[in-house]
Amino acid sequence: MKSLFPKTRKLRCASWGSLVCLAGCLALSACSGSGDQSATNSQPTKAPVQTSSLKSLYDPCVLFSKDDASQLLGGAAKVLPSFSGPLCTYRNATPTDTKALFVSVGSSDDARGYFAMDRAQGKKDGSGQDLSGIGDAAFTVKLETGHSIIVLKDQTVYSITLIGSPLAADAQQSALTKLANTAAKTLATTTPTLPVTQSGACKLVTVQEANQTFQDTTTKWLQMANSAGVQECDYGTGASSPQRLQLFLTTNGDLTTQYFSATKKNLEKPVDLKGIGDEAYSDGGQNIWVRKGQSYFHLSVLDPDVDESQLEQLARTAVTRL
């Protein structure tokens, strides 16, 4: 039986780029049996805000239909927003079938710059290849257990990842390309439905604070959400060594406390932090988790020059904005 809560997701995979990191890390847990919990009864999330003109975000579960996903998975698909990240998860209804699709979509005033940063990192890692004829630009990345396509369309960047499929690599890419084109048409003809508010993930840590943390003024950002109450704000730079700052915010009632406690149990040596929210802990390195009321956030950094005290100060500031 799969655990209700996933093993702790480290930010180390962020060198792939945030969108691929989300799907790739969940893909590894899905194939190992740890799994992710998905929403069954939830209200639409309130999406994050940034100093931008964005007023709403796309729900990743509306980019293509369940029937489209079912054709690729080879059976009736279940579609559920994930609690492990701002994703939509499609799984085959057969319990023993490990095939799955993970979809994420984010927006930014500088979506093109964010996409270019992720594409450059994908090529640097050796697995990224450009694709033509999808959206404004696209590239594909091969994962340990599957395949992912990342697409730029106007102010939006989205990813579709297939894991656990017996299809050959070329067939996987062809099938994902078809879904990616369907998603591009959806984005061109529909209106985003998740409202941007003043209390979301990109408000807890601002782009100015990310610039200060990285000591860089070229930070790119993307904000994401799903209808399960999970939000993410991702900051990154185009530095030769990847620099990422990610904040995951969960606001889903009683499940917040359960998820917060379960994540702590998965850490080898959690370190309790005093005076931050109702309770907080770290992994002793570059990850901090904070709960305040029925909300909690996970703040992670990938930068050898950022120490734990800097991350802790960001967390102390962020919790005052919840």
Helices and strands as residue ranges (DSSP letters): G 11-16, H 18-32, E 56-57, G 60-62, H 66-73, E 77-81, E 88-92, E 100-107, H 111-124, E 128-131, E 137-142, E 146-153, E 156-163, H 169-189, E 194-195, H 201-204, H 207-214, E 220-225, E 230-237, E 243-251, H 254-266, E 271-273, E 279-282, E 287-292, E 295-302, H 308-319
